[in-house]
Amino acid sequence: MALVLAGALLLAVSYLTGWTSSNLVLVGGFLLVFVGVILYVVLTKSTEKY
């Protein structure tokens, strides 16, 4: 969940500061959110019994 929060904060801060023309920042924020969601699903599925 921390990666999702970090990605969302990075995207929000970049939007508020007007730094949306940098693809590196936007892709970095997207990747943090995407990897965070994937890891959350994998870890949740691995701890469930069913």
Summary of the structure (lengths in Angstrom):
residues: 50
radius of gyration: 13.5
end to end distance: 22.3
largest distance: 46.0
contacts: 121
relative contact order: 0.21
helix: 80%
strand: 0%
